[in-house]
Amino acid sequence: MGNRGMNSQTQLQPAYTLGFTPAPTDYQIVTTALSTRINRVNNIGRLGDIQVNMAEGVAVLRGDVKTEHDRKVAENMARLQPGVKSVRSEINVSAARTVQTE
């Protein structure tokens, strides 16, 4: 009666092994695909192309966009790209300057 109400469960941790060797990720292909995809989207208010660099699965985004929403769209597109493990954004939000004439 000493262990009444106590659960004595053993936790199992199964070992997993792959039946194949995964191909290494070609980051140049990932960089090209992501850069093309981001810069083709018409809904992002870019003030120039967004540059994409990859290093060991980290996508680094640089460039200028019009709004915070545009920045987030570009970042989220990068997160959804196969081969991207994380995103570092160096995108600047700067409203387009308009020239006013009097």
LODO-214968 format. One line per 5 residues: for each residue y, x, z of C-alpha. Coordinates in pm, whole numbers. Layout:
Y X Z  ...
END
This chain:
0 0 0  230 299 13  339 274 -356  380 -98 -371  661 -198 -608
693 156 -747  625 220 -1114  432 534 -1188  461 557 -1565  399 867 -1768
638 932 -2055  482 1047 -2379  674 1264 -2625  491 1277 -2959  527 1584 -3179
637 1524 -3538  575 1752 -3831  680 1712 -4192  413 1715 -4456  648 1898 -4695
921 2158 -4696  1262 1997 -4761  1469 2153 -5036  1778 2337 -4917  2106 2153 -4970
2316 2284 -5259  2663 2254 -5107  2835 2325 -5440  2681 2006 -5581  2783 1812 -5269
3139 1950 -5291  3176 1856 -5658  3032 1506 -5610  3250 1432 -5306  3568 1569 -5463
3511 1367 -5778  3435 1050 -5583  3740 1074 -5354  3984 1161 -5633  3863 875 -5856
3934 601 -5602  4249 417 -5707  4301 257 -5366  4384 588 -5197  4757 656 -5219
4735 1027 -5295  5031 1250 -5347  4807 1492 -5536  4436 1567 -5541  4246 1590 -5214
4072 1928 -5197  3716 1941 -5062  3546 2254 -4927  3197 2266 -4775  3051 2512 -4527
2705 2454 -4376  2733 2076 -4401  3094 2049 -4277  3330 1891 -4530  3687 2016 -4495
3941 1781 -4657  4294 1898 -4745  4577 1725 -4923  4851 1466 -4884  4818 1088 -4878
5069 808 -4838  4931 625 -4533  4704 667 -4233  4471 411 -4391  4439 631 -4701
4348 928 -4481  4077 728 -4303  3933 601 -4632  3895 958 -4761  3739 1074 -4432
3492 785 -4427  3394 847 -4788  3315 1206 -4692  3102 1092 -4398  2895 873 -4631
2827 1154 -4881  2465 1276 -4867  2457 1637 -4747  2766 1606 -4527  2686 1653 -4158
3043 1634 -4026  3402 1609 -4152  3709 1811 -4060  4024 1649 -4191  4335 1848 -4265
4485 1564 -4468  4856 1507 -4412  5012 1162 -4413  5351 1182 -4580  5522 882 -4731
5630 925 -5089  5992 1021 -5115  6202 791 -5324  6525 896 -5488  6804 645 -5439
7094 634 -5681  7424 479 -5598
END
